[in-house]
Amino acid sequence: MGEDIFRKIEYLRKKIRKYNDLYYKHGISEISDFEYDMLLKELEQLEKRYGQEGLFSTDAEVSPASSVGSDLTEGFRKIKHKIRMLSMANSYNSSDLIDFDNRIKKIAGSISDIEYCVEYKIDGIAVSLIYEKGKLLYAATRGDGETGDDITANFKTLKEIPFDLKKDVDFEVRGEIYINKQDFKNLNKIRETEGLELLANPRNATAGSIKLLDISEVRKRPLKMICYYLGGDVSTRKHSENIELLKEMRFPAISYCKVCRNINEVIQECSFWEERKNNLEYDIDGLVIKVNDLNLQAELGDTAKSPRWVMAYKFSPERAETVLKEIQFQVGRTGAVTPVAVLEPVQISGTIVKRATLHNYQDLSAKDLRIGDNVFIEKAGEIIPQIVSVNLNKRSPVAEKFSMIERCPACNEILFKPEDEAVYRCVNASCPAQIQRQIEHFASKAAMDISGLGPSLIKSLLEAKIISDISSLYDLKTNVLSSIERMGEKSSANLIRGIEESKSRGLENLIFALGIRQVGKEAAVSLARYFKAIESLMSAGFDELTIISDVGEKTAESIVSFFKNPKNVELIDKLKEHGVNTVFTGNSGRSIEFFDGKTFVITGSFESLDREELKDLIVKSNGKVSTAVGKSTDYLICGSNPGSKYEKAMEQRVEIIDQSRLDQILAEKDSFFN
């Protein structure tokens, strides 16, 4: 093998390993799936052409063309898989599928049509479940294909998986752990409210969630699983029959498993779903084509990297090329400084995209983005515009490598990066950008519910130096407000009335309104009920906090840290001086006995109140609101224009409360907290 060829192979191996490490260890997709697959295909062709010489690199690592990418993580026990968990070969067109069919016929020595199953390719995290004598022994991630991480404790937080079938059988189930699109949006809304870094996409959110070392945090993540493989004592003769058997065994088996008589029908299915891939409640990045006959699967066997009897058909993502005009940085209410790409406007997936979140500086740096670059934009799961790569062929020779800013763009304070976080923070408690967002959160409907106090008015009040922090809201006077543009006498009087009414909100509203990192609305209610007064919460230690429902170790750390800050203690004192309620009064909000102790899922819209009000009422009535229908769901509250949760509830025979029944429940005689 010539020196130039060897260098080319080494270059491709090094580049692919880098992308593997970013993707599996850090959740960063520096290039698109298609570009990655093309690099891998080029490497495979070179290695095939020049034989096994140089299969090992100079550092004795196996070539990435002959091995599975690894997601193994420190902190988890390692488990050797009973049967290797391999990756799949990819295809992007019908020619690849026809070649796949021809290879199978050649190996099988057959000219007859091959029967295939076509399934969704869920964009999540692969997991293997091993059962002995009908009971779950362990759950493990794919890892490097040979060995996986033992995630059993975290996995048992999933609600839809049977852990004991009460049958004396040994078997394995495989599937994909995922977070659906709506749950992902809700999760990011909660994280934004709690001052946490937003998650990049559902797949990365899933990977990070299932590997959290704090199980109380895992419980907060809306993880689900779809099962697509059954092996062992209970396996049948065909893959499609195994899918039906999984359903009978109460596993959440994949809903779409189309049996096709030949490769032409497979190609028709791929064409059909190419146009409809975004209509599902979860992300799919393609379809999986499997030989249906399990005996033929065994005959075909595996290569070093993938089974010969399966092929992934990858959808071509809709993408657009545009220019990166600027990189700006925005400051959140907890000081998180997030880079934002300002783009030359471009249309993609039916909308005009002008900005794209870069999540953190690590993401920006990994992609080596430079101002003036031509960049490729995709919509991750049709949700969030993201830059997937740079068109290096169009990069200017004078384009400068971008460096992270050292000072806060709002207050010029030096930024700080905690060791265990990827995000830079401004630690100046008087930072105007943080103060504005803190006030916005404090006044929001789920917090102190100050009607009429929106972002633009808060910004105007801060710029005019009429307010300086949260407590100064309670010093506002009608005559001062009238000096602000578009604030007439009536609107000023209404705002003053709203501020005055906020003083009587419940302690749980105040705790949530303070914006303590990690403290969501349900945790705020639990804290208010337990401590009864803000002073008791302020003096609580870590150990006492962690025994409370909805409070994990990270949340406890955030609470202790928040009240150690003298400025936060000073804020509480000022609020008390202004007459803001700081005790759990027992009748701080309406309570409906029907909701007490039950778990609800909400879908659709309602005439009598909005969904946030309904959720708040359930939580205050000692009920729970879940994002997904599962075994623990007592009722689905269903309004007009319901989503897929309605069908899920019907499948699982969950009792449904419609608008009429809800009105009856809300009309019940009100009770109050004891």
C-alpha positions as CSV (number, residue, x, y, z in Angstrom):
1,M,0.0,0.0,0.0
2,G,1.5,3.4,-1.1
3,E,2.4,6.1,1.4
4,D,-0.3,8.5,0.1
5,I,-3.0,5.8,0.4
6,F,-1.9,5.0,4.0
7,R,-2.0,8.7,4.9
8,K,-5.5,9.0,3.4
9,I,-6.7,6.0,5.4
10,E,-5.2,7.4,8.6
11,Y,-6.7,10.8,8.0
12,L,-10.2,9.4,7.5
13,R,-9.9,7.1,10.6
14,K,-8.8,10.0,12.7
15,K,-11.5,12.3,11.5
16,I,-14.3,9.6,11.9
17,R,-13.0,8.8,15.5
18,K,-13.2,12.5,16.3
19,Y,-16.9,12.7,15.1
20,N,-17.7,9.5,17.0
21,D,-16.3,10.9,20.2
22,L,-18.2,14.2,19.8
23,Y,-21.5,12.3,19.0
24,Y,-21.4,9.5,21.5
25,K,-19.6,11.2,24.4
26,H,-20.6,14.9,24.1
27,G,-23.9,14.8,22.1
28,I,-22.5,17.0,19.4
29,S,-23.2,16.4,15.7
30,E,-20.4,18.4,14.0
31,I,-21.4,17.2,10.5
32,S,-24.7,15.8,9.1
33,D,-25.4,12.0,9.1
34,F,-25.1,12.0,5.3
35,E,-21.6,13.6,5.4
36,Y,-20.5,11.2,8.1
37,D,-21.8,8.2,6.2
38,M,-20.0,9.4,3.0
39,L,-16.7,9.6,4.9
40,L,-17.2,6.1,6.4
41,K,-18.1,4.7,3.0
42,E,-14.9,6.2,1.5
43,L,-12.8,4.6,4.3
44,E,-14.6,1.2,3.8
45,Q,-13.9,1.3,0.1
46,L,-10.2,2.1,0.5
47,E,-9.7,-0.6,3.1
48,K,-11.6,-3.1,0.9
49,R,-9.5,-2.2,-2.1
50,Y,-6.2,-2.5,-0.3
51,G,-7.0,-5.6,1.8
52,Q,-6.4,-6.0,5.5
53,E,-3.0,-4.2,5.5
54,G,-3.2,-1.3,7.9
55,L,-6.5,-2.5,9.4
56,F,-5.0,-1.4,12.7
57,S,-3.8,2.2,13.1
58,T,-0.3,3.0,14.4
59,D,-1.8,3.2,17.9
60,A,-3.4,-0.3,17.5
61,E,-7.0,0.9,17.5
62,V,-9.4,-1.0,15.3
63,S,-10.5,0.9,12.3
64,P,-13.9,2.7,12.8
65,A,-15.0,1.1,9.5
66,S,-14.8,-2.2,11.3
67,S,-16.1,-1.3,14.8
68,V,-19.1,0.3,16.5
69,G,-19.0,3.8,18.0
70,S,-18.9,3.7,21.8
71,D,-21.1,5.5,24.3
72,L,-19.5,3.9,27.4
73,T,-19.5,6.3,30.3
74,E,-17.6,6.4,33.6
75,G,-19.7,5.9,36.7
76,F,-21.6,2.8,35.4
77,R,-20.9,-0.9,35.8
78,K,-20.0,-2.6,32.5
79,I,-21.9,-5.6,31.2
80,K,-20.9,-7.9,28.4
81,H,-23.8,-8.4,25.9
82,K,-25.0,-12.0,25.4
83,I,-25.4,-11.2,21.7
84,R,-23.4,-8.3,20.2
85,M,-25.4,-5.0,19.6
86,L,-24.1,-4.0,16.2
87,S,-24.8,-0.9,14.1
88,M,-26.7,-0.9,10.8
89,A,-25.5,-0.3,7.3
90,N,-27.1,2.8,5.8
91,S,-28.7,3.5,2.5
92,Y,-30.1,6.7,1.0
93,N,-31.7,5.6,-2.3
94,S,-33.6,2.8,-3.9
95,S,-30.4,1.5,-5.7
96,D,-28.8,0.8,-2.3
97,L,-31.9,-1.2,-1.3
98,I,-31.9,-3.2,-4.5
99,D,-28.2,-4.0,-4.0
100,F,-29.0,-5.1,-0.4
101,D,-31.8,-7.4,-1.7
102,N,-29.4,-8.9,-4.4
103,R,-26.7,-9.6,-1.8
104,I,-29.2,-11.4,0.4
105,K,-30.4,-13.6,-2.5
106,K,-26.8,-14.4,-3.5
107,I,-25.8,-15.5,0.1
108,A,-29.1,-17.4,0.5
109,G,-28.7,-19.0,-3.0
110,S,-32.3,-18.0,-3.9
111,I,-34.0,-16.2,-6.7
112,S,-37.3,-16.0,-4.9
113,D,-38.6,-12.8,-3.4
114,I,-37.5,-12.1,0.2
115,E,-40.1,-11.0,2.7
116,Y,-39.1,-7.9,4.7
117,C,-40.4,-5.9,7.6
118,V,-40.2,-2.1,7.5
119,E,-40.1,-0.1,10.8
120,Y,-39.5,3.4,12.0
121,K,-35.9,4.2,12.8
122,I,-36.3,6.0,16.1
123,D,-33.6,8.6,16.9
124,G,-32.8,7.6,20.5
125,I,-30.6,5.4,22.6
126,A,-30.4,1.7,22.0
127,V,-30.9,-0.5,25.1
128,S,-30.9,-4.3,25.9
129,L,-33.2,-5.7,28.5
130,I,-32.3,-9.2,29.9
131,Y,-35.0,-11.2,31.7
132,E,-34.4,-14.4,33.7
133,K,-37.3,-16.4,34.9
134,G,-39.6,-13.7,33.7
135,K,-38.0,-10.9,35.8
136,L,-35.8,-8.0,34.6
137,L,-32.2,-8.9,35.4
138,Y,-30.6,-5.7,34.0
139,A,-30.8,-3.0,31.3
140,A,-27.7,-2.0,29.4
141,T,-26.8,0.5,26.7
142,R,-25.2,-0.6,23.4
143,G,-21.9,0.8,24.6
144,D,-19.2,-0.4,22.1
145,G,-21.3,-3.3,20.8
146,E,-19.5,-5.8,22.9
147,T,-20.0,-4.2,26.3
148,G,-22.6,-1.7,27.6
149,D,-23.3,0.5,30.6
150,D,-25.5,-1.0,33.3
151,I,-28.4,1.6,33.5
152,T,-30.9,-0.7,35.4
153,A,-31.6,1.7,38.3
154,N,-32.2,4.6,35.9
155,F,-34.1,2.5,33.5
156,K,-36.6,1.4,36.2
157,T,-37.9,5.0,36.3
158,L,-39.6,4.3,32.9
159,K,-43.3,3.6,33.6
160,E,-44.5,1.5,30.6
161,I,-42.1,-1.5,30.9
162,P,-43.2,-4.7,32.6
163,F,-40.4,-5.7,35.0
164,D,-41.9,-9.0,36.1
165,L,-44.0,-11.2,33.7
166,K,-44.6,-13.9,36.3
167,K,-43.5,-16.5,33.7
168,D,-40.5,-18.9,34.0
169,V,-38.8,-17.8,30.8
170,D,-35.5,-16.3,29.8
171,F,-35.4,-13.8,27.0
172,E,-34.0,-10.5,25.7
173,V,-35.9,-7.4,24.6
174,R,-34.2,-4.5,22.7
175,G,-35.4,-1.1,21.8
176,E,-34.8,2.6,21.8
177,I,-35.2,5.0,24.7
178,Y,-36.4,8.4,23.4
179,I,-38.2,11.7,24.3
180,N,-41.0,12.7,22.1
181,K,-41.2,16.2,20.5
182,Q,-43.9,17.8,22.7
183,D,-42.2,16.4,25.9
184,F,-38.9,17.8,24.7
185,K,-40.5,21.3,24.2
186,N,-42.0,21.1,27.6
187,L,-38.7,20.0,29.2
188,N,-36.9,22.9,27.6
189,K,-39.6,25.3,28.8
190,I,-39.1,24.0,32.4
191,R,-35.3,24.3,32.1
192,E,-35.6,27.8,30.8
193,T,-37.9,28.7,33.8
194,E,-35.4,27.1,36.2
195,G,-32.4,28.9,34.6
196,L,-30.8,25.8,33.1
197,E,-29.0,25.4,29.8
198,L,-31.5,24.4,27.0
199,L,-31.1,20.9,25.5
200,A,-30.0,20.7,21.9
201,N,-32.5,18.1,20.6
202,P,-34.5,15.1,21.8
203,R,-31.8,12.6,21.0
204,N,-29.1,14.4,23.0
205,A,-31.6,15.0,25.8
206,T,-32.3,11.3,26.0
207,A,-28.6,10.3,26.0
208,G,-27.9,12.8,28.8
209,S,-31.0,11.8,30.8
210,I,-30.5,8.0,30.9
211,K,-26.8,8.5,32.0
212,L,-27.5,10.9,34.9
213,L,-26.0,9.7,38.2
214,D,-28.8,11.2,40.3
215,I,-31.8,9.0,39.9
216,S,-34.1,11.7,41.3
217,E,-33.2,13.8,38.3
218,V,-33.8,10.9,35.9
219,R,-37.4,10.6,37.2
220,K,-38.0,14.2,36.1
221,R,-37.1,13.4,32.5
222,P,-40.0,12.2,30.2
223,L,-38.2,9.1,29.0
224,K,-40.0,6.4,27.0
225,M,-39.1,3.2,25.2
226,I,-40.1,1.6,21.9
227,C,-39.2,-2.2,21.6
228,Y,-38.3,-3.7,18.3
229,Y,-36.6,-7.0,19.1
230,L,-37.4,-10.2,21.0
231,G,-35.1,-13.2,21.5
232,G,-34.7,-16.1,23.7
233,D,-37.2,-18.8,25.0
234,V,-40.3,-17.0,23.7
235,S,-39.1,-16.1,20.2
236,T,-41.2,-17.2,17.2
237,R,-40.2,-18.0,13.6
238,K,-40.7,-14.5,12.2
239,H,-39.7,-11.0,13.3
240,S,-43.2,-9.6,12.6
241,E,-44.7,-12.3,14.9
242,N,-42.2,-11.3,17.6
243,I,-43.4,-7.7,17.5
244,E,-47.0,-8.9,18.0
245,L,-45.8,-11.1,20.9
246,L,-44.1,-8.1,22.5
247,K,-47.5,-6.3,22.5
248,E,-49.2,-9.3,24.1
249,M,-46.5,-9.3,26.8
250,R,-47.4,-5.6,27.5
251,F,-44.2,-4.1,26.1
252,P,-44.5,-0.8,24.2
253,A,-43.6,-2.5,20.9
254,I,-43.1,-0.4,17.7
255,S,-46.5,0.5,16.3
256,Y,-45.4,0.4,12.6
257,C,-44.0,-2.9,11.4
258,K,-45.1,-3.3,7.8
259,V,-44.5,-6.8,6.2
260,C,-43.5,-6.4,2.5
261,R,-43.5,-9.3,0.1
262,N,-40.5,-8.0,-1.8
263,I,-38.0,-5.2,-2.2
264,N,-40.3,-3.2,-4.5
265,E,-42.9,-2.9,-1.8
266,V,-40.1,-1.8,0.6
267,I,-39.1,1.0,-1.8
268,Q,-42.7,2.1,-2.0
269,E,-42.9,2.3,1.8
270,C,-39.7,4.4,1.9
271,S,-41.1,6.8,-0.6
272,F,-44.4,7.0,1.3
273,W,-42.7,7.9,4.6
274,E,-40.2,10.3,3.1
275,E,-43.0,12.8,2.8
276,R,-44.6,12.0,6.2
277,K,-41.6,11.6,8.5
278,N,-42.4,14.8,10.4
279,N,-46.0,13.8,11.3
280,L,-45.1,11.5,14.2
281,E,-44.9,12.4,17.8
282,Y,-41.3,11.4,18.0
283,D,-38.2,11.9,15.8
284,I,-37.4,9.3,13.2
285,D,-34.4,9.7,10.9
286,G,-35.3,6.9,8.5
287,L,-36.7,3.4,8.2
288,V,-35.3,0.0,9.2
289,I,-35.6,-2.9,6.7
290,K,-35.2,-6.4,8.2
291,V,-35.4,-9.8,6.7
292,N,-38.6,-11.2,8.4
293,D,-37.6,-14.9,8.5
294,L,-35.5,-15.4,11.6
295,N,-33.9,-18.6,10.3
296,L,-32.7,-16.7,7.2
297,Q,-31.4,-13.9,9.5
298,A,-29.2,-16.5,11.3
299,E,-28.0,-17.9,8.0
300,L,-27.0,-14.5,6.7
301,G,-25.1,-13.7,9.9
302,D,-23.1,-10.6,10.7
303,T,-20.0,-8.6,9.5
304,A,-17.6,-7.2,12.1
305,K,-19.8,-4.1,12.4
306,S,-23.3,-4.8,11.3
307,P,-25.8,-7.7,10.6
308,R,-26.2,-8.7,6.9
309,W,-30.0,-9.0,7.2
310,V,-30.8,-5.4,8.1
311,M,-30.5,-2.1,6.3
312,A,-31.3,1.4,7.5
313,Y,-32.9,3.7,4.9
314,K,-32.0,7.3,5.9
315,F,-34.2,10.2,5.0
316,S,-32.5,13.1,3.3
317,P,-32.9,16.0,5.7
318,E,-34.2,19.3,4.4
319,R,-31.4,21.7,4.6
320,A,-30.4,25.1,3.3
321,E,-27.2,27.1,2.9
322,T,-26.9,30.6,4.2
323,V,-24.3,33.0,5.6
324,L,-23.4,33.4,9.2
325,K,-23.5,37.2,9.6
326,E,-22.8,37.5,13.3
327,I,-22.5,35.6,16.6
328,Q,-24.3,37.2,19.5
329,F,-24.5,36.3,23.1
330,Q,-27.6,36.4,25.3
331,V,-27.7,36.4,29.0
332,G,-30.4,34.4,30.9
333,R,-31.8,35.2,34.3
334,T,-29.3,32.9,36.1
335,G,-26.4,34.4,34.2
336,A,-26.0,31.6,31.6
337,V,-24.4,33.2,28.5
338,T,-25.6,31.5,25.3
339,P,-24.2,32.0,21.8
340,V,-26.8,32.7,19.0
341,A,-26.0,32.6,15.3
342,V,-27.5,35.6,13.3
343,L,-28.1,34.3,9.7
344,E,-28.9,35.7,6.3
345,P,-32.6,34.9,6.3
346,V,-33.3,31.5,4.6
347,Q,-36.4,29.4,4.1
348,I,-36.4,25.8,5.4
349,S,-39.3,23.5,6.2
350,G,-41.8,26.2,5.3
351,T,-40.4,28.9,7.7
352,I,-37.9,31.7,7.4
353,V,-34.9,31.1,9.7
354,K,-32.9,34.2,10.8
355,R,-31.3,32.9,14.0
356,A,-30.1,29.6,15.3
357,T,-29.1,28.7,18.9
358,L,-25.6,27.3,19.3
359,H,-26.4,25.9,22.8
360,N,-22.9,26.6,24.3
361,Y,-19.4,27.6,23.3
362,Q,-18.3,23.9,23.1
363,D,-20.8,23.4,20.2
364,L,-19.6,26.6,18.5
365,S,-16.0,25.6,18.9
366,A,-16.5,22.0,17.7
367,K,-18.1,23.2,14.5
368,D,-15.3,25.8,14.0
369,L,-17.8,28.5,13.0
370,R,-16.5,31.8,11.8
371,I,-18.3,35.0,10.9
372,G,-18.8,35.2,7.1
373,D,-18.9,31.4,6.7
374,N,-21.4,29.7,4.4
375,V,-23.2,27.3,6.7
376,F,-25.8,24.5,6.2
377,I,-28.9,24.7,8.3
378,E,-31.3,21.9,9.2
379,K,-34.3,21.8,11.5
380,A,-33.6,19.2,14.2
381,G,-36.8,17.1,14.3
382,E,-38.6,20.0,12.6
383,I,-38.3,21.9,15.9
384,I,-35.1,23.9,16.3
385,P,-33.0,25.4,13.5
386,Q,-29.4,24.3,13.9
387,I,-26.2,24.8,12.0
388,V,-24.9,21.3,11.1
389,S,-21.7,22.2,9.2
390,V,-19.6,24.8,7.4
391,N,-19.2,24.9,3.6
392,L,-15.4,25.0,3.8
393,N,-15.1,25.4,0.0
394,K,-16.6,28.8,0.3
395,R,-14.6,29.9,3.5
396,S,-12.7,33.1,3.1
397,P,-8.9,32.7,3.5
398,V,-9.0,35.6,6.0
399,A,-11.9,34.3,8.1
400,E,-10.8,34.5,11.8
401,K,-11.2,31.7,14.3
402,F,-13.9,32.7,16.8
403,S,-12.9,33.1,20.4
404,M,-15.2,33.0,23.4
405,I,-16.0,36.4,24.9
406,E,-14.4,37.0,28.2
407,R,-16.9,39.5,29.6
408,C,-20.6,39.7,30.0
409,P,-22.2,41.5,27.0
410,A,-24.7,43.2,29.3
411,C,-22.6,44.3,32.3
412,N,-18.9,43.7,31.2
413,E,-18.3,41.5,34.2
414,I,-15.7,38.7,33.7
415,L,-17.4,35.4,32.9
416,F,-17.0,32.2,34.9
417,K,-17.3,28.6,33.7
418,P,-18.1,26.0,36.4
419,E,-16.0,22.8,36.0
420,D,-19.0,20.5,35.7
421,E,-20.9,22.6,33.1
422,A,-20.5,23.5,29.4
423,V,-22.0,26.9,29.9
424,Y,-20.3,30.2,30.8
425,R,-22.0,32.4,33.4
426,C,-22.1,36.0,34.5
427,V,-21.9,36.0,38.3
428,N,-22.8,39.6,38.7
429,A,-26.0,39.7,40.7
430,S,-26.7,43.3,39.5
431,C,-26.3,42.4,35.8
432,P,-29.1,44.3,34.0
433,A,-29.9,41.4,31.5
434,Q,-30.3,39.0,34.5
435,I,-32.4,41.5,36.4
436,Q,-34.8,41.9,33.5
437,R,-35.3,38.2,33.1
438,Q,-35.6,37.7,36.8
439,I,-38.4,40.2,36.9
440,E,-40.1,38.6,33.9
441,H,-40.0,35.3,35.7
442,F,-41.2,36.8,39.0
443,A,-44.2,38.4,37.3
444,S,-45.1,35.4,35.1
445,K,-48.5,33.6,35.4
446,A,-47.1,30.5,37.1
447,A,-45.2,32.7,39.6
448,M,-46.7,35.9,41.1
449,D,-49.1,36.4,38.2
450,I,-48.7,40.2,37.8
451,S,-51.0,41.0,34.9
452,G,-49.8,43.6,32.4
453,L,-46.1,43.5,33.4
454,G,-44.6,42.1,30.2
455,P,-41.0,42.1,28.9
456,S,-41.2,45.3,26.9
457,L,-42.6,47.3,29.9
458,I,-40.0,45.8,32.3
459,K,-37.3,46.8,29.9
460,S,-38.7,50.4,29.7
461,L,-38.9,50.6,33.5
462,L,-35.3,49.4,33.9
463,E,-34.0,51.8,31.2
464,A,-35.8,54.7,32.8
465,K,-34.3,53.6,36.2
466,I,-37.8,53.6,37.7
467,I,-37.2,50.0,39.0
468,S,-33.9,48.4,39.7
469,D,-34.8,44.9,41.0
470,I,-37.8,42.7,41.9
471,S,-38.5,44.4,45.2
472,S,-38.7,47.9,43.6
473,L,-41.9,46.8,41.7
474,Y,-43.7,47.3,45.0
475,D,-42.6,51.0,45.1
476,L,-44.3,51.8,41.8
477,K,-46.9,54.6,41.7
478,T,-49.5,55.5,39.1
479,N,-48.1,59.0,38.5
480,V,-44.6,57.6,37.8
481,L,-45.9,54.9,35.4
482,S,-47.8,57.4,33.3
483,S,-44.4,58.9,32.2
484,I,-43.7,55.6,30.3
485,E,-44.8,55.5,26.7
486,R,-48.2,53.8,26.1
487,M,-48.9,53.7,29.8
488,G,-52.1,55.6,30.3
489,E,-53.9,56.3,33.6
490,K,-56.1,53.2,33.3
491,S,-53.4,50.7,32.4
492,S,-51.2,52.2,35.1
493,A,-53.9,51.7,37.7
494,N,-54.5,48.1,36.5
495,L,-50.8,47.3,36.9
496,I,-50.6,48.8,40.4
497,R,-53.7,46.7,41.3
498,G,-52.0,43.6,39.9
499,I,-48.9,44.2,41.9
500,E,-50.9,44.8,45.0
501,E,-52.8,41.5,44.5
502,S,-49.6,39.6,44.0
503,K,-48.7,40.2,47.7
504,S,-51.4,37.7,48.8
505,R,-50.1,34.9,46.5
506,G,-49.3,31.6,48.1
507,L,-45.8,30.7,49.5
508,E,-45.4,28.2,46.7
509,N,-45.8,31.0,44.2
510,L,-43.2,33.1,45.9
511,I,-40.7,30.2,46.1
512,F,-41.1,29.5,42.4
513,A,-41.0,33.2,41.6
514,L,-37.6,33.6,43.2
515,G,-36.1,31.7,40.3
516,I,-33.9,29.3,42.3
517,R,-32.2,27.0,39.8
518,Q,-33.7,23.5,39.5
519,V,-36.8,24.5,41.5
520,G,-39.9,24.0,39.3
521,K,-43.5,24.5,40.2
522,E,-44.1,21.1,41.7
523,A,-41.0,21.3,43.8
524,A,-42.1,24.8,45.0
525,V,-45.4,23.4,46.2
526,S,-43.7,20.5,48.1
527,L,-41.3,23.0,49.7
528,A,-44.1,25.3,50.8
529,R,-46.2,22.5,52.3
530,Y,-43.2,21.1,54.2
531,F,-41.6,24.3,55.6
532,K,-44.7,26.4,56.0
533,A,-42.6,29.7,56.1
534,I,-39.8,31.2,54.0
535,E,-37.6,31.5,57.0
536,S,-37.7,27.7,57.6
537,L,-36.8,27.1,54.0
538,M,-33.9,29.6,54.2
539,S,-32.3,27.8,57.2
540,A,-32.8,24.3,55.8
541,G,-29.8,22.1,55.3
542,F,-29.0,19.8,52.4
543,D,-30.0,16.5,54.2
544,E,-33.4,17.9,55.3
545,L,-34.1,19.1,51.8
546,T,-33.4,15.8,50.0
547,I,-36.1,13.9,52.0
548,I,-38.8,16.1,50.4
549,S,-40.8,14.9,47.4
550,D,-39.6,16.5,44.1
551,V,-36.3,17.6,45.6
552,G,-33.2,15.8,44.4
553,E,-29.5,16.4,45.3
554,K,-28.9,19.0,42.6
555,T,-32.1,20.9,43.6
556,A,-31.1,20.8,47.3
557,E,-27.6,22.2,46.4
558,S,-29.2,25.0,44.4
559,I,-31.5,25.9,47.3
560,V,-28.7,26.0,49.9
561,S,-26.5,28.0,47.6
562,F,-29.3,30.5,46.8
563,F,-30.0,31.4,50.4
564,K,-26.3,31.7,51.2
565,N,-26.1,34.7,48.9
566,P,-26.6,37.9,51.1
567,K,-28.3,39.7,48.2
568,N,-31.0,37.0,48.0
569,V,-31.6,37.2,51.8
570,E,-31.8,41.0,51.4
571,L,-34.4,40.6,48.6
572,I,-36.6,38.4,50.9
573,D,-36.4,41.0,53.7
574,K,-37.5,43.8,51.3
575,L,-40.4,41.7,50.0
576,K,-41.5,41.1,53.6
577,E,-41.3,44.8,54.3
578,H,-43.6,45.4,51.3
579,G,-46.2,43.0,52.8
580,V,-45.6,40.1,50.4
581,N,-46.9,36.8,51.9
582,T,-44.1,34.5,53.0
583,V,-46.0,31.8,54.9
584,F,-48.1,28.8,53.8
585,T,-51.5,30.0,54.8
586,G,-53.5,26.8,54.2
587,N,-56.0,28.6,52.0
588,S,-53.6,30.2,49.6
589,G,-55.3,28.7,46.6
590,R,-58.4,26.9,45.4
591,S,-58.3,23.1,45.8
592,I,-60.4,20.4,44.3
593,E,-60.7,17.2,46.3
594,F,-61.1,15.1,43.1
595,F,-57.5,15.8,42.0
596,D,-56.0,14.8,45.4
597,G,-53.5,11.9,45.1
598,K,-54.2,11.2,41.4
599,T,-52.0,11.5,38.3
600,F,-53.3,13.3,35.2
601,V,-52.2,13.9,31.7
602,I,-53.6,16.9,29.8
603,T,-54.2,17.3,26.1
604,G,-56.1,19.7,23.9
605,S,-57.5,23.2,24.8
606,F,-60.3,24.2,27.3
607,E,-63.0,26.8,27.4
608,S,-63.1,27.5,31.1
609,L,-59.4,27.9,31.9
610,D,-56.0,27.5,30.1
611,R,-53.8,24.5,30.5
612,E,-51.3,26.2,32.8
613,E,-54.1,27.2,35.2
614,L,-55.5,23.6,35.1
615,K,-52.0,22.2,35.8
616,D,-51.5,24.6,38.7
617,L,-54.9,23.7,40.2
618,I,-54.1,20.0,40.0
619,V,-50.7,20.5,41.7
620,K,-52.2,22.7,44.4
621,S,-54.8,20.0,45.0
622,N,-52.1,17.5,45.8
623,G,-52.3,15.8,42.4
624,K,-49.6,15.2,39.8
625,V,-49.5,16.2,36.1
626,S,-47.5,13.9,33.8
627,T,-46.4,14.6,30.3
628,A,-47.1,11.1,29.0
629,V,-49.8,8.4,29.3
630,G,-48.4,5.4,31.2
631,K,-49.3,2.8,33.7
632,S,-49.4,5.3,36.6
633,T,-51.9,7.6,34.7
634,D,-55.3,7.8,36.4
635,Y,-57.1,10.1,34.0
636,L,-56.5,11.9,30.7
637,I,-58.1,15.3,30.7
638,C,-59.1,15.9,27.1
639,G,-60.1,19.3,25.6
640,S,-60.7,20.2,22.0
641,N,-58.2,19.3,19.3
642,P,-56.5,16.6,21.3
643,G,-53.1,15.2,20.3
644,S,-51.8,11.6,20.1
645,K,-52.2,11.2,23.9
646,Y,-55.9,10.6,23.3
647,E,-55.2,7.6,21.1
648,K,-52.6,6.3,23.6
649,A,-55.2,6.7,26.5
650,M,-57.8,4.8,24.5
651,E,-55.3,2.0,23.8
652,Q,-54.4,1.7,27.5
653,R,-58.0,2.1,28.6
654,V,-57.2,5.1,30.7
655,E,-60.4,6.9,31.8
656,I,-61.0,10.1,29.9
657,I,-62.4,13.4,31.3
658,D,-63.9,15.6,28.6
659,Q,-64.8,19.3,28.8
660,S,-68.3,18.6,30.2
661,R,-67.0,16.3,33.0
662,L,-64.2,18.7,33.8
663,D,-66.8,21.5,34.2
664,Q,-68.7,19.3,36.7
665,I,-65.5,18.7,38.7
666,L,-64.5,22.3,38.8
667,A,-68.1,23.2,39.9
668,E,-67.7,21.0,43.0
669,K,-67.6,22.8,46.3
670,D,-64.1,24.3,46.8
671,S,-62.0,22.9,49.6
672,F,-58.9,24.5,51.0
673,F,-55.4,23.3,52.0
674,N,-55.2,22.2,55.6
